[in-house]
Amino acid sequence: MAFWGIRPKQSSDQPSFSSRLSLRPKAAVVLLGAGASASVGAPLMRGFVDRGRDYLARGIFADDVKPHISDTLDLYGALRAHFQITEEDLDNIENVLSISELRKLVPLPNLPALTETSTASVQRFIEAVLVKAIRLPGPESGEWVGVHFGPPQKRLLAAIWRLGQPSAIITLNYDCILEYCSYCLGLPFTYEPNACGGVEILKLHGSINWMQCSNRGCEEADRVAVAPLEYRPTDKQDYGTVELNASSCKSCGAPQRPLIVPPTWAKDLQHPVLRATWARALEVLAKAEVLAVVGYSLPAADPQVRQLLHAGLSSANLRQALVSVGGDELAVERWKQFFRGSWRDYRLHVTNQTFDFVANSELLAVLGVSIADFGHDQLQLLPVPQSPGINCEVRERLSQMMKEKGICNAAGGEIGVNWRDEIQRRRNGTASDSSQYAPLIRELGLDWRPSGPLLPVHGSHFYCNE
Ligand SMILES: [Zn+2]
């Protein structure tokens, strides 16, 4: 409650940064790597083993997960003892996974800890630690209200929503932070292009909630269903975890497993859903006038993503790029080398600020949105339609109309109840965007793109076309 009507901190402590574009970009792509999820607690690849050990000791894993956690920790220990000559970064859990996959090619008899089921266990380990490590405010938390609080993903989603498709978020993370934030904000999102006009989220390495039948012989094996997510409060005040509500295959009864492809040497992108997602990523990159990268270090071990970027950006529509990789100096250098010299000097901005920070400043600036643009009141994250024709006067009239409808009070203040009702309606898929805005939009002769249903929490399905 106390959040309403609070003014933002003065921006004098922020460095000056302004977009070099004089116009709001027609299309933008934001690429998220592991560093982006770290902003809400996800471990970086190097932190998984420690977290797994901690969480096991604290007894927070479900019983069916515990054996996988123990097996993975045993494997990690065995590998450490086994490699006496060479140096492998085993604290990077993806390297442990990679080694476990080696067994597909050659037997490794000296390593009894490496069993037939090791790869599956390490995958379960990664999923379980990720889910428990990410802590987000509950759906009713005041952090979702307004622009200035809450996780940085919130401002990113609001900005991409405002730009509309073909602007999109491409993510290499398989956690469900973006989906959950969308839900809490009442913003629709979609994994499929043009499906319903929501914020497009393209998950190149799959997602924890994309479920497929584990029985390879099943007729449903190539299909992917989106599983419902569930918020579980933890003892820590207003924060909780977002967990999967998995079920079994409706056709054969086998358990469903997430479609996730960690970037190991055995990475297989042949699944039709992944191929469709990569194809769409190429398309949105080709249209992008702005590329913003958060928390992705462009590792040499991930050539596919690098080539995707090369191919996508070759259409030369790009006018500006912002890269935020925290304090990773090697990553800064790799990104600079990725662009040609003329770009490096002028159009590329590499910052060592965190996601939290850039989401309030540089990121919004390159996307053509600023905090001031959002204003100070709660209505600002509502999807007031954006189109080139919308100017201050139109916005004013929309605000006026929303005020009359009791959705908001443009001056800020006692509108909490209505705001929450509105978010609830959006979550239930009963929001009446069109009826609220459409008459005025029509009157003004503007293009109105209705919002689609919310996909996440109520368990929708999507299937690939192939
Ligand atoms: Zn099945």
Boltz pocket constraint, residues with backbone or C-beta under 6 A from the ligand:
constraints:
  - pocket:
      binder: B
      contacts: [[A, 213], [A, 214], [A, 215], [A, 218], [A, 219], [A, 220], [A, 221], [A, 249], [A, 250], [A, 251], [A, 252], [A, 253], [A, 254]]
      max_distance: 6.0
